[in-house]
Amino acid sequence: MALVELGRFPPPEAHIVIGRLEAEGIPAIAFDAGSSIVEGSIAALIPVRVMVDADDLLIARAALNEA
């Protein structure tokens, strides 16, 4: 399993994207979700990377375009 970046989103949106993907049966994970807390910055300034399996990338993009 090789993870690839689907996109970078503001933290709340990233978690909505992950929920949408998982509802479609596509596993997804958030990278850098805690960076804003560690850095002490406003949450929306540091984007969260949403990662999916390379084999699911095209299906994940299609699922997000349908939403």
N, C-alpha and C positions, 0 to 999 in steps of 0.2 A: 504494500500500500504506500503510494507516494502522494503526499499532500501537496496541493497547489493552491495558490491564492485565487479565490473567486472575486474578491473585491475588498475595498476598505470603506468602512462606514462609521458614522458617529456611534458611540456605544449603544444607545437605545435601539437604533435602527439595526445594528449588527445582530442583536439578540432576536429581533423580529424576523430578520432574514433567516437566521438559524432555525427558528421555530417553523417558519414556512417550509424550509427545505426538509426538516425532519418530518413534517406532516406529509410530505410527498415520498417519504422513505429514503431520503438522501442524508446520510450522516454528515454533519458539519461541526466545526469547532471554531471557537474564537481565540485568536492569538492577540496578545497585547491588551487584553481587556482590563488588566489591573495597572497599566502603565500610568494612567492619569492620576491614580491614587498615590502611586509611588513617587511620581514627579511632583505631586502637589498642585497640578494644574487643573483647569476647568475640564470636565469630562469630555466635552465636545471637541477640544483642541487636538487630542491625540486619537487618530482613527484606530478602529479595531479591524484586524485582518480576519476575514471569514475564509476558512480553509476547507476544502473538500478533497476527496480522493480524485486523482487525475482521471480515472475512468468515469467519474460522475460529473466532470466539469461541464460538458455540453448539456447534459440533462439538467443540471443545477441552473445554468444560465437560462434555459428554456422555461424552467419553473418560475424563475423570478420575472421573466418577461410576461408571463401569463397573469401575474398578480396585479 
